[in-house]
């Protein structure tokens, strides 16, 4: 018997480690609620994790098996579970954050000490984060060069899904689980999922959306049927809902990245019949988003300190303003800048935000409020269902001009211009900012220029801008110049 340890791969299909284990022997799947990981979790993500596990459990039950569920330090739990089940080997798929690598190293040592074989597989991304380097052998710090190599390299086909006969029968699994030594305090059960309260979390206010492989496939199929062919333009306009909305499914590994990429290649073939739409270019633009995720994964892999430290250091350091009242208004979606507030309220209601809007709200926090990007990263980590350490950190450091391939410090988003350009009819804004429903889009996008009387007449409950963009832009330029050791007056 082989014990497969699920982590960020809550699926049966296109699961490299699970397929390898099933190719050798019957597999018993296990998920361990690790207190070291839960210490960095949130109400939203725990709820979404449990939903994904429920779907995974159902998939195993459909095949006549079940899911082992345990709680505790995996380095203590897994050797004990392997012993109780008489498993020959523990198999898992690699994760690439510093925390995950430290955890996995501890598990390997514990299994070796217990005399249990162990095996880790490359599964989470299409290309191992150490496999694409510059010609000089260094990790890439510029996406465009990374993308060219990523694009041109071959991609593995999806891994085969195990059949029911490849899995330990559910009744047998239940009987074997009873043999796990009680002294291990592993809290092992078959198919018994905890509630958020059991894990020390509350039910979130946000609607976290559907979970599981079938929901992911349905979303992917619908997106690739039509929306992908207009992706490059539509993805920046939140009212058009032209994005794939796959990020949460990919975050929990409910659909394999090889399956997603293979589907995009089928869409690329179909795009040949739509040359007038530049359909192939749009499909490639979506593939490039997969590459962005892998680019940031390799940044985190080679430099785990970026989670808390600037990737790019400034000579004098950045003197962030960090006004607590302004940061609090940003979190509430009450800045008086409509596109910013719409994004922050969507985050609160749906545990999600469109990518273009993420860029806008991040720029506003760091360049208009002059607040440290870590305030925004922490808030996103708390609120986003699709929070991914590598992607979120990369995005926040890009906005703050402290990261790899970052936006130059002197390019500062104008939140009013961004709103007018990407939500011209204020449809997205009206959806999430009810105070502005029915207000003329010209007034919405010109809110910063309206008089108090105009604002009172148009939307008396919506706040005035908490800062003046033009003056804060100048303050931001001066702040970054000082950080660079330059005279801010020049």
Buried (B, 14 or more C-beta within 10 A) or exposed (E): BBBBBBBBBBBBBBBBBBBBBBEBBBBBBBBBBBBBBBEEBBBBBBBBBBBBBBBBBBBBEEBBBBBBBBBBBBBBBBBBBBBBBEBEBBBBBBBBBBBBBEBBEBBBEBBEEBEBEBBBBBBBBBBBBEBBBEEEEEBBBEBEBBBEBBEEEEBBEBBBBBEEEBBBBBEBBBEBBEEBEEEBBBBBBBBEBBEBEEBEBEEBEBEBBBBBBBBBBEBBEEBBEEBBBBBBEBBBBBBBEBBBBBBBBBBBBBBBBBBBBBBBEEBBEBBEEEEEEBBBEBBBBBBBBBBBBBBBBBBBBBBBEBBEEBBBEBEEEBEBBEBEEBBEBBBEBBBBBBBBBBBBBBBBBBBBBBBBBBBBBBBBBBBBBBBBBBBBBEBBBBBBBBBBBBBBBBBBBBBBBBBBBBBEBEEBBBBBEBBBBBBBEBBBBBBBBEBBEEBEBEBBBEBBEBEEEEBEEBBEEBBEBBBEBEEBBEBBBBBBBBBBEEEBEE
